[in-house]
């Protein structure tokens, strides 16, 4: 096998090298990929091949495509610094911050109109993210009671938003 591989390398290696060099434009990478091609053949000694030349070209082509994909993933593109100003900021604009604060105050006002237990349940579930079961366990009430209080809170908030549509903005 080693002797046959040496003959194959001498016969097809230079041809594969030219093929890869023309497509890659890089003699060093082409040489590396030719060697990798023959390493793949060595790693698969039981593979039956009818046309060794075609088999070598297939391996070389696949290695070249993988190399190009890796290069594309590593590539970074330079952009003019003026473009950086067009990238969206992670922080909200001052107007958005004020609008969000006003909406939060309105919601707090609406929730503040509810009975204390309903307020607690709403905050634990909708603000703190506790499940119905966790809220029930925390407040030592049934899950059914949690659901009823939440339904009451949501109904109240919905009613307030319908009667005062400007409150949602």
PyMOL commands that set and color helices and strands:
alter all, ss='L'
color gray80, all
select helices_A, chain A and resi 2-24+27-43+52-74+81-86+94-112+116-127+132-139+143-163+165-168
alter helices_A, ss='H'
color red, helices_A
deselect
rebuild
show_as cartoon
